[in-house]
Amino acid sequence: MTVDLDGESLTIDRLVDVARSKENVKVTDGAWKRIENSRKMLEEKIDAHETMYGVTTGIGEFSEVTLTPQPIKKFQK
């Protein structure tokens, strides 16, 4: 059985079932659209040099460090 990942209906119990039985999962079209929209929003904010913790800044003790475009790409990997 394939479990649809729609960003709304996955429960902890269902997640455990998937992990233990190695069921197939499918990201729904609606979820992909939300992922694409989120990525677009992040890219726009990065291009606008907006400060976003853990995206355009370091994390933890480095949260005051602003990352430049090249380190942002490396940091996000």
Helices and strands as residue ranges (DSSP letters): E 2-5, H 12-21, E 24-27, H 29-47, G 60-62, H 69-76
